[in-house]
Amino acid sequence: MATFTTQVSPLATGTFAMGVGGILLLLSAYKSLFKDIKKLRNRPLLLLTGGLSIAVYPLAFYTSMHWSGVAIGTVISIASAPFFSFY
């Protein structure tokens, strides 16, 4: 997607991808989400941490692609995921 948006900020590209992806995820997980709403409400800190992590990742990913190029940015993004997924 970023190949087609060379004149657009990487943050704008990440925000668009996050928005469209979020809507598609909501539509596909609608039944499960409302079935597990009590579990989500019982763990607000975990829900907040997960939401922030998911919100930051596309912004950081597209920015790393812009700054360092696709090859290096992808390697760093993929290699850093296990480091940050400690829970």
Phi and psi restraints in degrees (range 20) as a CNS / XPLOR table:
assign (resid 1 and name C) (resid 2 and name N)
       (resid 2 and name CA) (resid 2 and name C) 1.0 -66.3 20.0 2
assign (resid 2 and name N) (resid 2 and name CA)
       (resid 2 and name C) (resid 3 and name N) 1.0 -22.1 20.0 2
assign (resid 2 and name C) (resid 3 and name N)
       (resid 3 and name CA) (resid 3 and name C) 1.0 -63.1 20.0 2
assign (resid 3 and name N) (resid 3 and name CA)
       (resid 3 and name C) (resid 4 and name N) 1.0 -33.5 20.0 2
assign (resid 3 and name C) (resid 4 and name N)
       (resid 4 and name CA) (resid 4 and name C) 1.0 -88.1 20.0 2
assign (resid 4 and name N) (resid 4 and name CA)
       (resid 4 and name C) (resid 5 and name N) 1.0 -3.2 20.0 2
assign (resid 4 and name C) (resid 5 and name N)
       (resid 5 and name CA) (resid 5 and name C) 1.0 -122.4 20.0 2
assign (resid 5 and name N) (resid 5 and name CA)
       (resid 5 and name C) (resid 6 and name N) 1.0 49.5 20.0 2
assign (resid 5 and name C) (resid 6 and name N)
       (resid 6 and name CA) (resid 6 and name C) 1.0 -67.8 20.0 2
assign (resid 6 and name N) (resid 6 and name CA)
       (resid 6 and name C) (resid 7 and name N) 1.0 -24.2 20.0 2
assign (resid 6 and name C) (resid 7 and name N)
       (resid 7 and name CA) (resid 7 and name C) 1.0 -92.0 20.0 2
assign (resid 7 and name N) (resid 7 and name CA)
       (resid 7 and name C) (resid 8 and name N) 1.0 3.6 20.0 2
assign (resid 7 and name C) (resid 8 and name N)
       (resid 8 and name CA) (resid 8 and name C) 1.0 -111.0 20.0 2
assign (resid 8 and name N) (resid 8 and name CA)
       (resid 8 and name C) (resid 9 and name N) 1.0 145.7 20.0 2
assign (resid 8 and name C) (resid 9 and name N)
       (resid 9 and name CA) (resid 9 and name C) 1.0 -59.8 20.0 2
assign (resid 9 and name N) (resid 9 and name CA)
       (resid 9 and name C) (resid 10 and name N) 1.0 143.2 20.0 2
assign (resid 9 and name C) (resid 10 and name N)
       (resid 10 and name CA) (resid 10 and name C) 1.0 -62.8 20.0 2
assign (resid 10 and name N) (resid 10 and name CA)
       (resid 10 and name C) (resid 11 and name N) 1.0 -29.1 20.0 2
assign (resid 10 and name C) (resid 11 and name N)
       (resid 11 and name CA) (resid 11 and name C) 1.0 -68.2 20.0 2
assign (resid 11 and name N) (resid 11 and name CA)
       (resid 11 and name C) (resid 12 and name N) 1.0 -37.5 20.0 2
assign (resid 11 and name C) (resid 12 and name N)
       (resid 12 and name CA) (resid 12 and name C) 1.0 -67.2 20.0 2
assign (resid 12 and name N) (resid 12 and name CA)
       (resid 12 and name C) (resid 13 and name N) 1.0 -39.6 20.0 2
assign (resid 12 and name C) (resid 13 and name N)
       (resid 13 and name CA) (resid 13 and name C) 1.0 -63.7 20.0 2
assign (resid 13 and name N) (resid 13 and name CA)
       (resid 13 and name C) (resid 14 and name N) 1.0 -45.1 20.0 2
assign (resid 13 and name C) (resid 14 and name N)
       (resid 14 and name CA) (resid 14 and name C) 1.0 -64.0 20.0 2
assign (resid 14 and name N) (resid 14 and name CA)
       (resid 14 and name C) (resid 15 and name N) 1.0 -39.1 20.0 2
assign (resid 14 and name C) (resid 15 and name N)
       (resid 15 and name CA) (resid 15 and name C) 1.0 -65.2 20.0 2
assign (resid 15 and name N) (resid 15 and name CA)
       (resid 15 and name C) (resid 16 and name N) 1.0 -42.9 20.0 2
assign (resid 15 and name C) (resid 16 and name N)
       (resid 16 and name CA) (resid 16 and name C) 1.0 -63.1 20.0 2
assign (resid 16 and name N) (resid 16 and name CA)
       (resid 16 and name C) (resid 17 and name N) 1.0 -45.9 20.0 2
assign (resid 16 and name C) (resid 17 and name N)
       (resid 17 and name CA) (resid 17 and name C) 1.0 -62.4 20.0 2
assign (resid 17 and name N) (resid 17 and name CA)
       (resid 17 and name C) (resid 18 and name N) 1.0 -40.0 20.0 2
assign (resid 17 and name C) (resid 18 and name N)
       (resid 18 and name CA) (resid 18 and name C) 1.0 -66.4 20.0 2
assign (resid 18 and name N) (resid 18 and name CA)
       (resid 18 and name C) (resid 19 and name N) 1.0 -41.6 20.0 2
assign (resid 18 and name C) (resid 19 and name N)
       (resid 19 and name CA) (resid 19 and name C) 1.0 -65.6 20.0 2
assign (resid 19 and name N) (resid 19 and name CA)
       (resid 19 and name C) (resid 20 and name N) 1.0 -49.2 20.0 2
assign (resid 19 and name C) (resid 20 and name N)
       (resid 20 and name CA) (resid 20 and name C) 1.0 -65.6 20.0 2
assign (resid 20 and name N) (resid 20 and name CA)
       (resid 20 and name C) (resid 21 and name N) 1.0 -44.0 20.0 2
assign (resid 20 and name C) (resid 21 and name N)
       (resid 21 and name CA) (resid 21 and name C) 1.0 -62.7 20.0 2
assign (resid 21 and name N) (resid 21 and name CA)
       (resid 21 and name C) (resid 22 and name N) 1.0 -39.0 20.0 2
assign (resid 21 and name C) (resid 22 and name N)
       (resid 22 and name CA) (resid 22 and name C) 1.0 -64.6 20.0 2
assign (resid 22 and name N) (resid 22 and name CA)
       (resid 22 and name C) (resid 23 and name N) 1.0 -41.6 20.0 2
assign (resid 22 and name C) (resid 23 and name N)
       (resid 23 and name CA) (resid 23 and name C) 1.0 -65.3 20.0 2
assign (resid 23 and name N) (resid 23 and name CA)
       (resid 23 and name C) (resid 24 and name N) 1.0 -44.5 20.0 2
assign (resid 23 and name C) (resid 24 and name N)
       (resid 24 and name CA) (resid 24 and name C) 1.0 -64.5 20.0 2
assign (resid 24 and name N) (resid 24 and name CA)
       (resid 24 and name C) (resid 25 and name N) 1.0 -38.6 20.0 2
assign (resid 24 and name C) (resid 25 and name N)
       (resid 25 and name CA) (resid 25 and name C) 1.0 -65.2 20.0 2
assign (resid 25 and name N) (resid 25 and name CA)
       (resid 25 and name C) (resid 26 and name N) 1.0 -42.3 20.0 2
assign (resid 25 and name C) (resid 26 and name N)
       (resid 26 and name CA) (resid 26 and name C) 1.0 -61.0 20.0 2
assign (resid 26 and name N) (resid 26 and name CA)
       (resid 26 and name C) (resid 27 and name N) 1.0 -43.6 20.0 2
assign (resid 26 and name C) (resid 27 and name N)
       (resid 27 and name CA) (resid 27 and name C) 1.0 -65.9 20.0 2
assign (resid 27 and name N) (resid 27 and name CA)
       (resid 27 and name C) (resid 28 and name N) 1.0 -37.3 20.0 2
assign (resid 27 and name C) (resid 28 and name N)
       (resid 28 and name CA) (resid 28 and name C) 1.0 -80.6 20.0 2
assign (resid 28 and name N) (resid 28 and name CA)
       (resid 28 and name C) (resid 29 and name N) 1.0 -23.4 20.0 2
assign (resid 28 and name C) (resid 29 and name N)
       (resid 29 and name CA) (resid 29 and name C) 1.0 -111.6 20.0 2
assign (resid 29 and name N) (resid 29 and name CA)
       (resid 29 and name C) (resid 30 and name N) 1.0 18.7 20.0 2
assign (resid 29 and name C) (resid 30 and name N)
       (resid 30 and name CA) (resid 30 and name C) 1.0 -54.2 20.0 2
assign (resid 30 and name N) (resid 30 and name CA)
       (resid 30 and name C) (resid 31 and name N) 1.0 -50.4 20.0 2
assign (resid 30 and name C) (resid 31 and name N)
       (resid 31 and name CA) (resid 31 and name C) 1.0 -66.3 20.0 2
assign (resid 31 and name N) (resid 31 and name CA)
       (resid 31 and name C) (resid 32 and name N) 1.0 -45.1 20.0 2
assign (resid 31 and name C) (resid 32 and name N)
       (resid 32 and name CA) (resid 32 and name C) 1.0 -65.4 20.0 2
assign (resid 32 and name N) (resid 32 and name CA)
       (resid 32 and name C) (resid 33 and name N) 1.0 -37.2 20.0 2
assign (resid 32 and name C) (resid 33 and name N)
       (resid 33 and name CA) (resid 33 and name C) 1.0 -62.5 20.0 2
assign (resid 33 and name N) (resid 33 and name CA)
       (resid 33 and name C) (resid 34 and name N) 1.0 -47.5 20.0 2
assign (resid 33 and name C) (resid 34 and name N)
       (resid 34 and name CA) (resid 34 and name C) 1.0 -75.3 20.0 2
assign (resid 34 and name N) (resid 34 and name CA)
       (resid 34 and name C) (resid 35 and name N) 1.0 -24.3 20.0 2
assign (resid 34 and name C) (resid 35 and name N)
       (resid 35 and name CA) (resid 35 and name C) 1.0 -69.3 20.0 2
assign (resid 35 and name N) (resid 35 and name CA)
       (resid 35 and name C) (resid 36 and name N) 1.0 -34.9 20.0 2
assign (resid 35 and name C) (resid 36 and name N)
       (resid 36 and name CA) (resid 36 and name C) 1.0 -102.7 20.0 2
assign (resid 36 and name N) (resid 36 and name CA)
       (resid 36 and name C) (resid 37 and name N) 1.0 19.4 20.0 2
assign (resid 36 and name C) (resid 37 and name N)
       (resid 37 and name CA) (resid 37 and name C) 1.0 -61.3 20.0 2
assign (resid 37 and name N) (resid 37 and name CA)
       (resid 37 and name C) (resid 38 and name N) 1.0 -34.1 20.0 2
assign (resid 37 and name C) (resid 38 and name N)
       (resid 38 and name CA) (resid 38 and name C) 1.0 -66.8 20.0 2
assign (resid 38 and name N) (resid 38 and name CA)
       (resid 38 and name C) (resid 39 and name N) 1.0 -39.6 20.0 2
assign (resid 38 and name C) (resid 39 and name N)
       (resid 39 and name CA) (resid 39 and name C) 1.0 -63.9 20.0 2
assign (resid 39 and name N) (resid 39 and name CA)
       (resid 39 and name C) (resid 40 and name N) 1.0 -40.0 20.0 2
assign (resid 39 and name C) (resid 40 and name N)
       (resid 40 and name CA) (resid 40 and name C) 1.0 -66.1 20.0 2
assign (resid 40 and name N) (resid 40 and name CA)
       (resid 40 and name C) (resid 41 and name N) 1.0 -40.0 20.0 2
assign (resid 40 and name C) (resid 41 and name N)
       (resid 41 and name CA) (resid 41 and name C) 1.0 -69.8 20.0 2
assign (resid 41 and name N) (resid 41 and name CA)
       (resid 41 and name C) (resid 42 and name N) 1.0 -25.9 20.0 2
assign (resid 41 and name C) (resid 42 and name N)
       (resid 42 and name CA) (resid 42 and name C) 1.0 -77.9 20.0 2
assign (resid 42 and name N) (resid 42 and name CA)
       (resid 42 and name C) (resid 43 and name N) 1.0 -15.2 20.0 2
assign (resid 42 and name C) (resid 43 and name N)
       (resid 43 and name CA) (resid 43 and name C) 1.0 -126.9 20.0 2
assign (resid 43 and name N) (resid 43 and name CA)
       (resid 43 and name C) (resid 44 and name N) 1.0 63.7 20.0 2
assign (resid 43 and name C) (resid 44 and name N)
       (resid 44 and name CA) (resid 44 and name C) 1.0 -64.8 20.0 2
assign (resid 44 and name N) (resid 44 and name CA)
       (resid 44 and name C) (resid 45 and name N) 1.0 -36.3 20.0 2
assign (resid 44 and name C) (resid 45 and name N)
       (resid 45 and name CA) (resid 45 and name C) 1.0 -66.6 20.0 2
assign (resid 45 and name N) (resid 45 and name CA)
       (resid 45 and name C) (resid 46 and name N) 1.0 -42.2 20.0 2
assign (resid 45 and name C) (resid 46 and name N)
       (resid 46 and name CA) (resid 46 and name C) 1.0 -64.9 20.0 2
assign (resid 46 and name N) (resid 46 and name CA)
       (resid 46 and name C) (resid 47 and name N) 1.0 -40.1 20.0 2
assign (resid 46 and name C) (resid 47 and name N)
       (resid 47 and name CA) (resid 47 and name C) 1.0 -63.6 20.0 2
assign (resid 47 and name N) (resid 47 and name CA)
       (resid 47 and name C) (resid 48 and name N) 1.0 -43.4 20.0 2
assign (resid 47 and name C) (resid 48 and name N)
       (resid 48 and name CA) (resid 48 and name C) 1.0 -65.0 20.0 2
assign (resid 48 and name N) (resid 48 and name CA)
       (resid 48 and name C) (resid 49 and name N) 1.0 -44.7 20.0 2
assign (resid 48 and name C) (resid 49 and name N)
       (resid 49 and name CA) (resid 49 and name C) 1.0 -62.3 20.0 2
assign (resid 49 and name N) (resid 49 and name CA)
       (resid 49 and name C) (resid 50 and name N) 1.0 -43.7 20.0 2
assign (resid 49 and name C) (resid 50 and name N)
       (resid 50 and name CA) (resid 50 and name C) 1.0 -63.9 20.0 2
assign (resid 50 and name N) (resid 50 and name CA)
       (resid 50 and name C) (resid 51 and name N) 1.0 -42.5 20.0 2
assign (resid 50 and name C) (resid 51 and name N)
       (resid 51 and name CA) (resid 51 and name C) 1.0 -64.0 20.0 2
assign (resid 51 and name N) (resid 51 and name CA)
       (resid 51 and name C) (resid 52 and name N) 1.0 -42.6 20.0 2
assign (resid 51 and name C) (resid 52 and name N)
       (resid 52 and name CA) (resid 52 and name C) 1.0 -65.3 20.0 2
assign (resid 52 and name N) (resid 52 and name CA)
       (resid 52 and name C) (resid 53 and name N) 1.0 -39.9 20.0 2
assign (resid 52 and name C) (resid 53 and name N)
       (resid 53 and name CA) (resid 53 and name C) 1.0 -63.1 20.0 2
assign (resid 53 and name N) (resid 53 and name CA)
       (resid 53 and name C) (resid 54 and name N) 1.0 -43.4 20.0 2
assign (resid 53 and name C) (resid 54 and name N)
       (resid 54 and name CA) (resid 54 and name C) 1.0 -68.6 20.0 2
assign (resid 54 and name N) (resid 54 and name CA)
       (resid 54 and name C) (resid 55 and name N) 1.0 -32.1 20.0 2
assign (resid 54 and name C) (resid 55 and name N)
       (resid 55 and name CA) (resid 55 and name C) 1.0 -73.0 20.0 2
assign (resid 55 and name N) (resid 55 and name CA)
       (resid 55 and name C) (resid 56 and name N) 1.0 -35.7 20.0 2
assign (resid 55 and name C) (resid 56 and name N)
       (resid 56 and name CA) (resid 56 and name C) 1.0 -77.9 20.0 2
assign (resid 56 and name N) (resid 56 and name CA)
       (resid 56 and name C) (resid 57 and name N) 1.0 -33.9 20.0 2
assign (resid 56 and name C) (resid 57 and name N)
       (resid 57 and name CA) (resid 57 and name C) 1.0 -57.0 20.0 2
assign (resid 57 and name N) (resid 57 and name CA)
       (resid 57 and name C) (resid 58 and name N) 1.0 -52.1 20.0 2
assign (resid 57 and name C) (resid 58 and name N)
       (resid 58 and name CA) (resid 58 and name C) 1.0 -63.7 20.0 2
assign (resid 58 and name N) (resid 58 and name CA)
       (resid 58 and name C) (resid 59 and name N) 1.0 -33.9 20.0 2
assign (resid 58 and name C) (resid 59 and name N)
       (resid 59 and name CA) (resid 59 and name C) 1.0 -64.8 20.0 2
assign (resid 59 and name N) (resid 59 and name CA)
       (resid 59 and name C) (resid 60 and name N) 1.0 -44.8 20.0 2
assign (resid 59 and name C) (resid 60 and name N)
       (resid 60 and name CA) (resid 60 and name C) 1.0 -68.9 20.0 2
assign (resid 60 and name N) (resid 60 and name CA)
       (resid 60 and name C) (resid 61 and name N) 1.0 -38.0 20.0 2
assign (resid 60 and name C) (resid 61 and name N)
       (resid 61 and name CA) (resid 61 and name C) 1.0 -63.2 20.0 2
assign (resid 61 and name N) (resid 61 and name CA)
       (resid 61 and name C) (resid 62 and name N) 1.0 -51.2 20.0 2
assign (resid 61 and name C) (resid 62 and name N)
       (resid 62 and name CA) (resid 62 and name C) 1.0 -69.4 20.0 2
assign (resid 62 and name N) (resid 62 and name CA)
       (resid 62 and name C) (resid 63 and name N) 1.0 -30.7 20.0 2
assign (resid 62 and name C) (resid 63 and name N)
       (resid 63 and name CA) (resid 63 and name C) 1.0 -67.8 20.0 2
assign (resid 63 and name N) (resid 63 and name CA)
       (resid 63 and name C) (resid 64 and name N) 1.0 -40.5 20.0 2
assign (resid 63 and name C) (resid 64 and name N)
       (resid 64 and name CA) (resid 64 and name C) 1.0 -65.5 20.0 2
assign (resid 64 and name N) (resid 64 and name CA)
       (resid 64 and name C) (resid 65 and name N) 1.0 -34.9 20.0 2
assign (resid 64 and name C) (resid 65 and name N)
       (resid 65 and name CA) (resid 65 and name C) 1.0 -63.7 20.0 2
assign (resid 65 and name N) (resid 65 and name CA)
       (resid 65 and name C) (resid 66 and name N) 1.0 -40.2 20.0 2
assign (resid 65 and name C) (resid 66 and name N)
       (resid 66 and name CA) (resid 66 and name C) 1.0 -68.9 20.0 2
assign (resid 66 and name N) (resid 66 and name CA)
       (resid 66 and name C) (resid 67 and name N) 1.0 -42.1 20.0 2
assign (resid 66 and name C) (resid 67 and name N)
       (resid 67 and name CA) (resid 67 and name C) 1.0 -75.8 20.0 2
assign (resid 67 and name N) (resid 67 and name CA)
       (resid 67 and name C) (resid 68 and name N) 1.0 -41.4 20.0 2
assign (resid 67 and name C) (resid 68 and name N)
       (resid 68 and name CA) (resid 68 and name C) 1.0 -115.9 20.0 2
assign (resid 68 and name N) (resid 68 and name CA)
       (resid 68 and name C) (resid 69 and name N) 1.0 -6.5 20.0 2
assign (resid 68 and name C) (resid 69 and name N)
       (resid 69 and name CA) (resid 69 and name C) 1.0 98.4 20.0 2
assign (resid 69 and name N) (resid 69 and name CA)
       (resid 69 and name C) (resid 70 and name N) 1.0 165.3 20.0 2
assign (resid 69 and name C) (resid 70 and name N)
       (resid 70 and name CA) (resid 70 and name C) 1.0 -67.9 20.0 2
assign (resid 70 and name N) (resid 70 and name CA)
       (resid 70 and name C) (resid 71 and name N) 1.0 -45.6 20.0 2
assign (resid 70 and name C) (resid 71 and name N)
       (resid 71 and name CA) (resid 71 and name C) 1.0 -64.1 20.0 2
assign (resid 71 and name N) (resid 71 and name CA)
       (resid 71 and name C) (resid 72 and name N) 1.0 -53.6 20.0 2
assign (resid 71 and name C) (resid 72 and name N)
       (resid 72 and name CA) (resid 72 and name C) 1.0 -68.1 20.0 2
assign (resid 72 and name N) (resid 72 and name CA)
       (resid 72 and name C) (resid 73 and name N) 1.0 -42.1 20.0 2
assign (resid 72 and name C) (resid 73 and name N)
       (resid 73 and name CA) (resid 73 and name C) 1.0 -60.3 20.0 2
assign (resid 73 and name N) (resid 73 and name CA)
       (resid 73 and name C) (resid 74 and name N) 1.0 -41.8 20.0 2
assign (resid 73 and name C) (resid 74 and name N)
       (resid 74 and name CA) (resid 74 and name C) 1.0 -67.2 20.0 2
assign (resid 74 and name N) (resid 74 and name CA)
       (resid 74 and name C) (resid 75 and name N) 1.0 -44.2 20.0 2
assign (resid 74 and name C) (resid 75 and name N)
       (resid 75 and name CA) (resid 75 and name C) 1.0 -60.8 20.0 2
assign (resid 75 and name N) (resid 75 and name CA)
       (resid 75 and name C) (resid 76 and name N) 1.0 -45.4 20.0 2
assign (resid 75 and name C) (resid 76 and name N)
       (resid 76 and name CA) (resid 76 and name C) 1.0 -66.1 20.0 2
assign (resid 76 and name N) (resid 76 and name CA)
       (resid 76 and name C) (resid 77 and name N) 1.0 -43.1 20.0 2
assign (resid 76 and name C) (resid 77 and name N)
       (resid 77 and name CA) (resid 77 and name C) 1.0 -63.5 20.0 2
assign (resid 77 and name N) (resid 77 and name CA)
       (resid 77 and name C) (resid 78 and name N) 1.0 -45.0 20.0 2
assign (resid 77 and name C) (resid 78 and name N)
       (resid 78 and name CA) (resid 78 and name C) 1.0 -71.7 20.0 2
assign (resid 78 and name N) (resid 78 and name CA)
       (resid 78 and name C) (resid 79 and name N) 1.0 -40.5 20.0 2
assign (resid 78 and name C) (resid 79 and name N)
       (resid 79 and name CA) (resid 79 and name C) 1.0 -70.3 20.0 2
assign (resid 79 and name N) (resid 79 and name CA)
       (resid 79 and name C) (resid 80 and name N) 1.0 -27.7 20.0 2
assign (resid 79 and name C) (resid 80 and name N)
       (resid 80 and name CA) (resid 80 and name C) 1.0 -82.1 20.0 2
assign (resid 80 and name N) (resid 80 and name CA)
       (resid 80 and name C) (resid 81 and name N) 1.0 -16.1 20.0 2
assign (resid 80 and name C) (resid 81 and name N)
       (resid 81 and name CA) (resid 81 and name C) 1.0 -59.2 20.0 2
assign (resid 81 and name N) (resid 81 and name CA)
       (resid 81 and name C) (resid 82 and name N) 1.0 -47.3 20.0 2
assign (resid 81 and name C) (resid 82 and name N)
       (resid 82 and name CA) (resid 82 and name C) 1.0 -62.9 20.0 2
assign (resid 82 and name N) (resid 82 and name CA)
       (resid 82 and name C) (resid 83 and name N) 1.0 -32.0 20.0 2
assign (resid 82 and name C) (resid 83 and name N)
       (resid 83 and name CA) (resid 83 and name C) 1.0 -64.6 20.0 2
assign (resid 83 and name N) (resid 83 and name CA)
       (resid 83 and name C) (resid 84 and name N) 1.0 -39.8 20.0 2
assign (resid 83 and name C) (resid 84 and name N)
       (resid 84 and name CA) (resid 84 and name C) 1.0 -88.1 20.0 2
assign (resid 84 and name N) (resid 84 and name CA)
       (resid 84 and name C) (resid 85 and name N) 1.0 -9.6 20.0 2
assign (resid 84 and name C) (resid 85 and name N)
       (resid 85 and name CA) (resid 85 and name C) 1.0 -97.8 20.0 2
assign (resid 85 and name N) (resid 85 and name CA)
       (resid 85 and name C) (resid 86 and name N) 1.0 66.2 20.0 2
assign (resid 85 and name C) (resid 86 and name N)
       (resid 86 and name CA) (resid 86 and name C) 1.0 -85.2 20.0 2
assign (resid 86 and name N) (resid 86 and name CA)
       (resid 86 and name C) (resid 87 and name N) 1.0 -10.4 20.0 2
